[in-house]
């Protein structure tokens, strides 16, 4: 069991079940990736840290470009800090195990909120730090062969246990290690950094696999049209265009449907950029643009369907949805085409 220390003081520290060291590090990595991108804010950016990282100096956070801050907010990295080294708390509740705190390595760059409780814990351990964002604390042990493993339980109550905190403070203050004096990571911290890198790679691999599975399970977008005239005579006053298989999160704001008397352009922004423009060309016959309408409806499988009703100007049968593009007519109608007629998507009549 490890403990999550939220940056929000209104939320109490809570235990997190951890089966092994790899599961624990993946838990920390995934939590920081999901939560910290949401609470990053440019106004909290540490300008000194930003200058050290980018080489660019800004006098105020207001001067930091939004694009730069957005790129900083996407940085991923976990910084392990050994509060209590191995064997330093033999007479305490921690025994011979180490106590380690995990924080976001890029908290100041992202502009994460300060974590006062986690910062106070580092001070009580003799290693004062100003930490940002959520933090985790856990116990580690050394298994056979020197392999790291998850130690005993580290519940929220242990964070205020005086015995191990005093032992940690004494060990850290008395340490004469050259690596510590230079601010370099200890051997344990370096080993954890290597394991965290492997955990991050595992998270990336899992995310790629999930995205691939989601893409494979998507319902193909299908565009069809119909002239509902009786027995194909074209007596129906409208032509219906359907787009099925749109993403479930498609809403009216994602649909850009521009209808003129002889032209139509349809774009759905929830589709991939290369596939978002579904229609862009001249219609087979003129329509009454002011009387045309479209709407969205829910469909099977959690997808959405778009229905467009094109009101004919003349009641006659449509042989196809598109007519040939007349460049001069397009110019006079102020229509800008993104494709040629040969590139228009295939429309199947039903």
C-alpha positions in Angstrom: 0.0 0.0 0.0 1.3 3.5 -1.0 -0.3 6.8 -0.1 -1.4 9.5 -2.5 -0.9 13.1 -1.2 -3.2 15.4 -3.3 -2.1 19.0 -3.8 -5.6 20.0 -2.9 -5.6 20.5 0.9 -9.3 19.9 1.0 -8.7 16.3 -0.1 -7.3 13.9 2.4 -4.3 11.6 1.6 -5.6 8.2 0.5 -4.1 4.7 0.3 -3.5 3.0 -3.1 -3.1 -0.7 -3.5 0.3 -1.7 -5.0 1.1 -5.3 -5.9 4.7 -4.9 -7.0 7.3 -2.3 -7.8 6.4 -2.2 -11.5 2.7 -1.8 -10.8 3.4 1.0 -8.3 5.6 2.9 -10.7 3.1 2.5 -13.5 0.4 3.8 -11.2 2.4 6.9 -10.4 3.2 7.5 -14.0 -0.4 7.1 -15.2 -1.8 9.3 -12.4 0.6 12.2 -13.2 -0.1 11.9 -16.9 -3.8 12.0 -16.5 -4.2 14.5 -13.6 -1.4 17.0 -14.0 -2.2 18.0 -17.6 -5.6 19.2 -16.3 -4.4 21.3 -13.3 -1.4 22.9 -15.1 -1.7 26.7 -15.3 0.6 29.3 -16.9 0.1 31.8 -14.1 1.9 29.4 -11.7 4.9 28.7 -14.0 8.3 29.0 -12.3 10.0 31.5 -14.7 13.5 30.6 -13.4 12.9 26.9 -14.1 11.5 27.8 -17.5 14.6 29.8 -18.4 16.9 26.9 -17.3 14.9 24.5 -19.4 14.3 26.5 -22.6 17.0 29.2 -22.4 14.4 31.9 -22.8 13.8 34.6 -20.3 10.4 36.0 -19.5 9.8 38.8 -17.0 6.2 37.8 -16.3 4.1 34.7 -16.8 1.8 36.7 -18.9 4.6 37.0 -21.5 4.9 33.2 -21.8 3.4 32.1 -25.1 0.4 29.8 -24.7 1.9 27.3 -27.2 5.1 27.1 -25.1 3.1 26.5 -21.9 1.0 23.9 -23.6 4.1 22.0 -24.6 5.5 22.2 -21.1 2.2 20.9 -19.7 2.6 17.7 -21.8 6.0 16.9 -20.4 6.2 13.6 -18.5 8.6 12.5 -15.8 8.6 11.3 -12.3 11.2 12.4 -9.7 11.9 9.9 -6.9 13.2 11.3 -3.6 14.5 8.9 -0.9 13.3 10.3 2.4 14.5 7.4 4.5 17.5 5.3 3.1 17.7 1.6 3.6 18.6 0.4 7.1 18.4 4.0 8.5 15.2 3.4 10.4 15.9 -0.1 11.9 14.3 0.9 15.2 11.3 2.5 13.7 8.1 1.4 12.1 9.9 1.4 8.7 12.4 -1.1 9.9 15.2 -1.7 7.3 13.1 -0.5 4.4 13.4 2.7 2.5 10.7 5.4 2.3 10.5 7.1 -1.1 8.4 10.1 -2.3 7.4 10.4 -6.0 6.6 13.8 -7.5 6.2 15.3 -10.9 9.7 16.1 -12.3 8.3 19.0 -14.3 5.9 20.5 -11.8 7.4 24.1 -11.8 7.5 24.1 -15.7 3.8 23.0 -15.9 2.7 25.5 -13.3 1.2 22.8 -11.0 -0.3 23.9 -7.7 2.0 23.8 -4.6 1.7 20.7 -2.5 2.2 22.0 1.1 1.8 18.6 2.8 4.3 16.9 0.7 6.7 19.8 1.0 6.4 19.7 4.8 7.1 15.9 4.7 10.4 16.5 2.9 11.3 19.2 5.4 10.6 16.9 8.3 12.8 14.3 6.7 15.7 16.7 6.4 15.4 17.2 2.6 13.4 20.3 2.2 11.8 20.7 -1.2 9.0 22.8 -2.7 6.9 20.2 -4.4 4.1 20.7 -6.9 1.1 18.6 -7.9 0.0 15.3 -6.5 2.7 13.1 -4.8 3.0 9.5 -3.7 4.9 8.0 -0.8 5.7 4.3 -0.5 8.0 1.8 1.2 10.6 -0.2 -0.7 12.5 -3.3 0.3 15.5 -5.1 -1.2 14.7 -8.6 -2.3 17.1 -11.5 -3.0 19.7 -10.6 -5.6 19.3 -6.9 -4.8 16.1 -6.6 -6.7 13.8 -3.8 -5.5 10.4 -4.7 -4.2 7.4 -3.2 -2.5 7.9 -3.0 1.2 5.3 -2.9 4.1 2.2 -0.9 4.1 2.6 2.9 3.9 -0.8 4.2 5.0 -1.6 7.9 5.4 -1.1 7.6 9.2 2.5 6.8 8.6 3.2 10.2 7.1 3.0 11.7 10.6 4.8 8.9 12.4 7.6 10.6 14.4 10.0 7.8 14.8 10.9 7.3 11.1 10.9 11.0 10.4 13.5 11.6 13.1 15.6 8.7 11.8 15.3 10.1 8.2 16.3 13.6 9.4 19.3 12.3 11.2 20.4 10.1 8.3 20.1 12.9 5.8 21.8 15.5 7.9 24.7 13.2 8.8 25.2 11.9 5.3 28.6 12.8 3.9 28.1 11.1 0.5 29.7 13.0 -2.3 26.7 12.3 -4.6 24.4 13.8 -2.1 26.5 16.9 -1.5 26.6 17.5 -5.2 22.8 17.1 -5.5 23.2 14.1 -7.6 20.7 11.2 -7.3 21.6 8.4 -4.9 22.0 4.9 -6.2 18.5 4.0 -5.1 17.1 7.1 -6.8 19.0 6.3 -10.0 17.7 2.7 -10.0 14.1 4.0 -9.5 14.6 6.5 -12.4 15.6 3.6 -14.7 12.5 1.6 -13.6 10.3 4.7 -14.1 11.6 5.0 -17.6 10.6 1.4 -18.3 7.2 2.1 -16.7 6.7 5.1 -18.9 7.5 3.1 -22.0 5.0 0.5 -20.9 2.3 3.2 -20.5 3.1 4.5 -24.0 2.9 1.0 -25.5 -0.4 0.4 -23.8 -1.8 3.7 -25.0 -0.7 3.0 -28.6 -2.3 -0.4 -28.4 -5.6 1.0 -27.0 -5.7 3.6 -29.8 -5.1 1.0 -32.4 -7.9 -1.2 -31.0 -10.2 1.7 -30.9 -9.4 2.6 -34.5 -10.1 -0.9 -35.6 -13.4 -1.0 -33.9 -14.7 2.2 -35.4 -17.7 2.0 -37.7 -16.8 3.2 -41.2 -18.4 6.5 -42.2 -21.0 5.9 -45.0 -22.5 8.6 -47.1 -25.7 7.8 -49.0 -28.4 9.8 -50.8 -31.9 9.1 -52.1 -34.5 10.8 -54.2 -37.7 9.6 -52.6 -39.9 10.3 -55.6 -42.7 7.7 -56.3 -41.4 4.9 -58.5 -38.3 7.0 -59.3 -40.3 9.7 -61.0 -38.7 12.4 -58.9 -42.0 13.7 -57.6 -40.6 14.1 -54.1 -39.8 17.7 -53.4 -36.5 16.9 -51.6 -33.4 14.8 -51.8 -32.1 13.2 -48.6 -28.4 12.8 -47.8 -27.3 10.6 -44.9 -24.0 10.3 -43.2 -23.8 7.3 -40.9 -21.1 6.1 -38.6 -20.0 9.5 -37.2 -18.2 9.5 -33.8 -20.4 9.4 -30.8 -19.2 12.8 -29.6 -20.3 14.6 -32.8 -22.5 17.6 -32.0 -24.0 20.4 -34.0 -20.9 22.6 -33.4 -18.8 20.0 -35.2 -20.8 20.2 -38.4 -20.1 22.8 -41.0 -22.7 22.5 -43.7 -22.8 25.3 -46.3 -25.5 25.0 -48.9 -25.9 27.3 -51.8 -28.4 27.1 -54.7 -26.1 24.9 -56.7 -23.3 23.9 -54.4 -22.8 22.1 -51.1 -19.9 21.8 -48.7 -20.0 19.5 -45.7 -17.3 19.1 -43.1 -17.5 17.2 -39.8 -14.6 18.2 -37.5 -14.8 15.1 -35.3 -13.3 13.1 -38.2 -9.6 13.0 -39.1 -8.3 16.0 -40.9 -7.8 14.1 -44.1 -11.4 12.8 -43.9 -13.4 15.7 -42.4 -14.6 17.1 -45.7 -17.3 14.8 -46.9 -18.9 16.9 -49.7 -17.5 19.8 -51.6 -19.0 20.4 -55.1 -21.8 21.3 -57.4 -25.2 19.7 -57.0 -26.9 17.8 -59.8 -29.7 20.4 -59.9 -30.4 23.7 -58.2 -32.0 23.7 -54.7 -33.8 26.3 -52.6 -30.9 26.9 -50.2 -33.1 28.8 -47.7 -35.4 25.8 -47.3 -32.7 23.1 -46.9 -32.0 21.8 -43.4 -29.9 19.2 -41.5 -29.9 17.5 -38.1 -28.1 14.9 -36.1 -29.6 11.8 -34.5 -28.2 8.9 -32.4 -27.7 5.6 -34.2 -26.9 2.0 -33.3 -23.5 1.2 -31.8 -23.2 4.6 -30.1 -22.5 6.4 -33.4 -24.3 9.5 -34.8 -26.0 10.1 -38.1 -26.3 13.3 -40.0 -29.4 13.8 -42.2 -29.5 16.6 -44.8 -32.8 17.5 -46.6 -32.1 19.3 -49.9 -35.3 21.1 -51.2 -35.4 20.9 -55.0 -36.1 24.0 -56.9 -37.7 22.0 -59.7 -39.5 18.7 -59.1 -37.6 16.3 -61.2 -35.7 13.1 -60.7 -32.0 13.4 -59.7 -29.7 10.9 -61.5 -26.8 11.7 -59.2 -26.0 13.9 -56.3 -23.1 15.9 -57.9 -23.1 17.7 -61.2 -19.9 18.8 -63.0 -18.1 21.7 -61.4 -18.1 24.9 -63.4 -15.1 27.0 -62.2 -16.6 30.3 -63.3 -19.9 29.5 -61.5 -18.0 28.5 -58.4 -16.1 31.8 -58.5 -19.3 33.9 -58.9 -20.9 32.0 -56.0 -17.8 32.6 -53.8 -17.3 28.9 -53.2 -13.8 27.6 -52.5 -13.2 24.0 -53.4 -10.8 21.8 -51.5 -11.0 19.0 -54.0 -11.6 18.4 -57.7 -14.7 16.6 -59.0 -12.7 13.4 -59.4 -11.7 13.5 -55.8 -15.2 13.8 -54.3 -16.3 10.9 -52.1 -18.3 8.2 -53.7 -22.0 8.7 -52.9 -24.2 5.7 -53.1 -27.9 6.1 -54.0 -30.4 4.1 -51.9 
